[in-house]
Amino acid sequence: MTQLPIHTPYDGSSKLFQIGLKQLDLTTWIEIDETFDFQLAEKRRIYAAHARDVFVAEPGTEEAQAEVLALLTEHLPTRFPERYRQDGNRLIVAGQPELDGLEAQELPPLQQASLLVQEDLILMRRGEESWRLAAGALCFPSSWRLTEKFGKAMSEIHVPVPGFGPGTRNAGLIDRMFGRLQIAQPVERFNWSIQAGDALYHPLSNDERIDRATGRPVRFPDVEAAARAFIRVERQTLRKLPVSGDILFTIRIHLDPMGLLKSRPDRATLAASFAEQLLALDGEQLDYKGLTADRDRLVEALRGIAAA
């Protein structure tokens, strides 16, 4: 990867463990960058190896899934004509293998849609008491498992997240925000974390989370290793579907080597702000992000970038 980071929410503009919603310009709904071909190929590989783990759908969501596919089929050729071309009912993606007729018919519409874009796609549906995860195509999970969240309400999905579980103020705010989301007013937010390697497929079971009392494994044994870390940025969008009334939640993963920050003209202020964000996390938040054992070395590496 050679390009500089596209999104830098760790500059303080999108603080961790805050909802941080912003209006979304629909012309920027879907993103394409130089990793497009690699990420779509990686999705096909992950579907082949982990099909039951990365796609789920409730009966009765087929029409909403088809609505998502139709929205993308309309949007993509207009927004990215160099990459997408419509051929009858099919969408041709330049440089990508085509699904034959039978294979396409056998794939659920949401899975077909997920193979067109770098984003992962989640459908949220309103239940009697809350919104729940009704369908999902999640090839690039950020330390969670789709099968564990399937069918659960938002507050249950967020049980491991400090300050977002059932009964918290944030859980109530999210549920009200989902209920008030307008078709014409989609929103976006950012989340970020740090990982040792460049794996896009990064699942983690709730049962695999390590309690702070037992300690976190050290992933960055020294400052040099910390400087080789990868920053995992999630660009998330929420869009209410006009026909079904379901909410489409998209997740676009950007993996940037921390060392690329050295090439930015604003590296000093950006790295210093990044370090401040890490220092502001409390013990429970560090545990959730898996940074308890590594935070100080990461901060030292960032300070070195700031001073370079």
C-alpha positions as CSV (number, residue, x, y, z in Angstrom):
1,M,0.0,0.0,0.0
2,T,1.6,3.3,-1.1
3,Q,-1.1,6.0,-0.8
4,L,-1.3,8.2,2.3
5,P,-4.2,7.5,4.7
6,I,-7.5,8.8,3.3
7,H,-9.2,9.1,6.6
8,T,-7.5,10.1,9.9
9,P,-10.3,10.2,12.6
10,Y,-7.6,9.7,15.2
11,D,-6.8,13.4,14.8
12,G,-9.4,14.0,17.4
13,S,-12.3,14.5,15.0
14,S,-13.9,11.1,15.8
15,K,-13.1,10.2,19.3
16,L,-13.4,6.5,20.4
17,F,-16.5,5.4,22.4
18,Q,-18.6,8.3,21.1
19,I,-21.4,8.1,18.6
20,G,-20.1,11.0,16.5
21,L,-22.6,11.0,13.6
22,K,-22.3,13.4,10.7
23,Q,-24.4,14.1,7.6
24,L,-23.5,11.9,4.6
25,D,-23.2,13.3,1.1
26,L,-24.6,10.4,-1.0
27,T,-22.1,11.1,-3.8
28,T,-19.5,9.8,-1.3
29,W,-21.6,6.9,0.0
30,I,-19.4,4.2,-1.6
31,E,-15.6,4.5,-1.7
32,I,-13.1,3.1,-4.1
33,D,-9.3,3.2,-3.8
34,E,-6.2,1.4,-5.1
35,T,-7.0,-1.7,-2.9
36,F,-10.3,-2.3,-4.8
37,D,-9.2,-5.4,-6.8
38,F,-7.4,-6.9,-3.9
39,Q,-10.3,-6.4,-1.4
40,L,-12.9,-7.8,-3.8
41,A,-10.6,-10.9,-4.5
42,E,-10.2,-11.2,-0.7
43,K,-14.0,-11.2,-0.2
44,R,-14.3,-14.1,-2.7
45,R,-11.6,-16.0,-0.9
46,I,-13.2,-15.4,2.5
47,Y,-16.7,-16.5,1.2
48,A,-15.1,-19.7,0.0
49,A,-13.3,-20.4,3.3
50,H,-15.8,-19.0,5.8
51,A,-19.2,-18.8,4.2
52,R,-21.2,-19.7,7.3
53,D,-19.4,-17.2,9.4
54,V,-19.6,-14.1,7.1
55,F,-23.2,-14.2,5.7
56,V,-26.4,-14.5,7.7
57,A,-30.0,-13.6,6.9
58,E,-33.4,-14.0,8.5
59,P,-36.3,-15.4,6.3
60,G,-38.3,-12.5,5.1
61,T,-35.4,-10.2,4.4
62,E,-35.1,-11.2,0.7
63,E,-36.9,-8.1,-0.6
64,A,-34.8,-5.7,1.5
65,Q,-31.7,-7.5,0.3
66,A,-32.8,-7.0,-3.3
67,E,-33.5,-3.3,-2.5
68,V,-29.8,-2.9,-1.4
69,L,-28.6,-4.6,-4.6
70,A,-30.9,-2.4,-6.7
71,L,-29.6,0.8,-5.0
72,L,-26.0,-0.2,-5.7
73,T,-26.8,-1.2,-9.3
74,E,-28.2,2.3,-9.8
75,H,-25.6,4.2,-7.9
76,L,-22.3,2.6,-9.0
77,P,-22.3,3.1,-12.8
78,T,-23.1,6.8,-12.3
79,R,-20.6,7.4,-9.6
80,F,-17.8,5.2,-11.0
81,P,-18.3,4.7,-14.7
82,E,-14.7,3.7,-15.2
83,R,-15.4,0.6,-12.9
84,Y,-19.0,-0.3,-13.5
85,R,-21.1,-0.9,-16.5
86,Q,-24.8,-2.0,-16.7
87,D,-25.6,-4.8,-19.1
88,G,-29.3,-5.4,-18.9
89,N,-30.0,-6.5,-15.4
90,R,-26.4,-7.3,-14.7
91,L,-23.7,-5.0,-13.4
92,I,-20.3,-5.6,-15.0
93,V,-17.3,-4.7,-12.8
94,A,-14.1,-3.9,-14.7
95,G,-11.3,-6.3,-13.8
96,Q,-13.5,-8.6,-11.8
97,P,-14.7,-12.1,-12.7
98,E,-18.4,-12.3,-13.6
99,L,-20.9,-14.5,-11.8
100,D,-22.5,-16.8,-14.3
101,G,-26.3,-16.9,-14.4
102,L,-26.9,-19.9,-12.2
103,E,-24.3,-18.9,-9.6
104,A,-25.8,-15.4,-9.3
105,Q,-29.3,-16.8,-8.9
106,E,-28.1,-19.0,-6.0
107,L,-26.5,-16.2,-4.1
108,P,-28.7,-14.1,-1.8
109,P,-29.0,-10.5,-3.1
110,L,-27.1,-9.0,-0.2
111,Q,-24.2,-11.3,-0.8
112,Q,-24.3,-10.4,-4.5
113,A,-24.3,-6.7,-3.5
114,S,-21.3,-7.2,-1.2
115,L,-19.2,-8.6,-4.0
116,L,-19.6,-5.4,-6.0
117,V,-18.1,-3.0,-3.4
118,Q,-15.3,-2.9,-0.8
119,E,-17.9,-2.2,1.9
120,D,-19.4,-4.8,4.2
121,L,-23.2,-4.6,4.3
122,I,-25.5,-5.1,7.4
123,L,-29.3,-4.9,7.4
124,M,-31.0,-3.6,10.6
125,R,-34.7,-4.2,11.1
126,R,-37.1,-2.7,13.5
127,G,-38.6,-5.1,16.0
128,E,-41.2,-4.7,18.7
129,E,-38.8,-3.1,21.1
130,S,-35.6,-2.3,19.2
131,W,-33.6,-2.6,16.0
132,R,-31.9,-5.9,15.4
133,L,-29.4,-7.3,13.0
134,A,-31.5,-9.1,10.4
135,A,-29.0,-9.9,7.7
136,G,-25.3,-9.3,7.1
137,A,-22.4,-9.8,4.7
138,L,-19.3,-9.2,6.8
139,C,-16.1,-10.4,5.2
140,F,-13.9,-7.9,7.1
141,P,-15.0,-8.0,10.8
142,S,-13.2,-5.7,13.2
143,S,-12.8,-8.0,16.3
144,W,-16.4,-9.4,16.3
145,R,-18.3,-12.3,14.9
146,L,-21.4,-11.9,12.8
147,T,-22.9,-15.2,13.9
148,E,-22.8,-14.0,17.6
149,K,-24.6,-10.8,16.8
150,F,-27.2,-12.2,14.4
151,G,-30.8,-11.5,15.4
152,K,-29.8,-9.4,18.5
153,A,-30.9,-5.9,19.4
154,M,-28.5,-3.0,19.2
155,S,-27.9,-2.9,22.9
156,E,-27.2,-6.6,23.0
157,I,-24.8,-6.3,20.1
158,H,-22.9,-3.6,22.0
159,V,-22.7,-5.5,25.3
160,P,-18.8,-5.8,25.2
161,V,-18.4,-2.0,24.3
162,P,-17.8,0.1,27.4
163,G,-20.7,2.5,27.9
164,F,-22.9,1.1,25.2
165,G,-24.6,-2.0,26.7
166,P,-28.2,-2.4,27.7
167,G,-29.5,0.4,30.0
168,T,-26.8,2.9,29.1
169,R,-27.4,6.4,27.9
170,N,-25.6,5.6,24.6
171,A,-27.8,2.6,24.0
172,G,-30.9,4.7,24.3
173,L,-29.4,7.4,22.0
174,I,-28.6,4.9,19.3
175,D,-32.1,3.4,19.4
176,R,-33.7,6.8,19.1
177,M,-31.3,7.8,16.3
178,F,-32.2,4.7,14.3
179,G,-35.9,5.5,14.8
180,R,-35.5,9.1,13.6
181,L,-33.2,8.4,10.7
182,Q,-34.7,9.9,7.5
183,I,-34.5,8.5,4.0
184,A,-33.1,11.7,2.7
185,Q,-30.7,12.3,5.5
186,P,-28.1,9.4,5.7
187,V,-25.3,9.7,8.2
188,E,-21.7,8.5,8.6
189,R,-19.3,8.0,11.5
190,F,-15.7,6.7,12.0
191,N,-14.2,4.1,14.3
192,W,-10.5,3.1,14.6
193,S,-8.2,0.6,16.2
194,I,-4.7,-0.7,16.0
195,Q,-3.6,-4.2,14.9
196,A,-0.2,-6.0,14.5
197,G,-0.8,-7.3,10.9
198,D,-2.6,-6.3,7.8
199,A,-5.4,-9.0,7.9
200,L,-8.8,-7.7,6.8
201,Y,-10.6,-10.8,8.2
202,H,-10.2,-10.1,11.9
203,P,-12.9,-11.9,13.8
204,L,-12.9,-12.2,17.6
205,S,-15.5,-14.1,19.7
206,N,-16.9,-12.5,22.8
207,D,-15.6,-15.6,24.6
208,E,-12.0,-14.8,23.4
209,R,-11.9,-11.4,25.0
210,I,-9.4,-11.4,27.8
211,D,-10.3,-9.9,31.2
212,R,-8.0,-7.1,32.3
213,A,-7.1,-9.0,35.5
214,T,-5.5,-11.8,33.4
215,G,-3.6,-9.4,31.2
216,R,-3.4,-8.7,27.5
217,P,-0.9,-10.4,25.3
218,V,1.9,-8.1,24.1
219,R,1.7,-7.7,20.4
220,F,4.4,-4.9,20.2
221,P,7.3,-6.0,22.3
222,D,9.3,-2.8,21.6
223,V,8.9,0.6,20.1
224,E,10.2,-0.5,16.7
225,A,7.5,-3.2,16.5
226,A,4.9,-0.6,17.5
227,A,6.0,1.7,14.7
228,R,5.2,-1.1,12.3
229,A,1.6,-1.4,13.5
230,F,-1.4,-1.0,11.2
231,I,-4.2,1.5,11.8
232,R,-7.6,0.0,11.1
233,V,-10.1,2.8,10.2
234,E,-13.8,1.9,9.8
235,R,-15.9,4.3,7.8
236,Q,-19.5,3.5,8.7
237,T,-22.6,4.8,7.0
238,L,-26.3,4.5,7.9
239,R,-29.0,4.8,5.3
240,K,-32.7,4.2,5.7
241,L,-34.1,2.1,2.8
242,P,-37.1,3.8,1.1
243,V,-39.2,0.6,0.4
244,S,-38.6,-1.8,3.3
245,G,-37.8,0.9,6.0
246,D,-34.8,-1.2,7.1
247,I,-31.5,0.5,7.7
248,L,-28.5,-0.4,5.7
249,F,-25.3,-0.1,7.7
250,T,-22.1,-0.1,5.6
251,I,-18.6,-0.7,6.9
252,R,-15.6,0.2,4.8
253,I,-12.2,-0.9,6.2
254,H,-9.0,1.1,5.5
255,L,-5.7,-0.5,6.7
256,D,-2.9,2.0,6.9
257,P,0.7,1.2,8.1
258,M,1.4,3.6,11.0
259,G,4.8,4.4,9.3
260,L,2.9,6.2,6.5
261,L,2.2,9.0,8.9
262,K,5.8,10.0,8.5
263,S,5.1,11.1,4.9
264,R,2.3,13.5,5.8
265,P,3.1,17.2,6.0
266,D,1.0,17.4,9.2
267,R,2.6,14.4,10.8
268,A,3.7,16.2,13.9
269,T,0.2,17.4,14.9
270,L,-1.5,14.2,13.7
271,A,0.8,11.8,15.5
272,A,0.7,14.0,18.7
273,S,-3.1,14.0,18.6
274,F,-3.2,10.2,18.0
275,A,-1.0,9.7,21.0
276,E,-3.3,11.9,23.1
277,Q,-6.3,9.9,22.0
278,L,-4.6,6.7,23.3
279,L,-3.6,8.3,26.6
280,A,-7.2,9.4,27.2
281,L,-8.5,5.8,27.2
282,D,-9.4,4.3,30.6
283,G,-8.6,0.7,31.6
284,E,-11.9,-0.8,30.4
285,Q,-11.6,1.0,27.0
286,L,-8.0,-0.2,26.6
287,D,-9.1,-3.7,27.3
288,Y,-11.8,-3.6,24.7
289,K,-9.4,-2.3,22.1
290,G,-6.8,-4.9,23.1
291,L,-4.3,-2.1,23.9
292,T,-3.7,-2.6,27.7
293,A,-0.3,-4.1,27.3
294,D,0.8,-2.1,24.2
295,R,-0.5,1.4,24.7
296,D,2.7,3.0,26.1
297,R,4.9,1.6,23.3
298,L,2.4,2.8,20.7
299,V,2.4,6.3,22.3
300,E,6.2,6.3,22.2
301,A,6.3,5.3,18.6
302,L,3.8,8.1,17.7
303,R,5.8,10.7,19.6
304,G,8.9,9.6,17.6
305,I,6.9,10.2,14.4
306,A,5.8,13.6,15.7
307,A,9.4,14.6,16.5
308,A,10.9,13.2,13.2
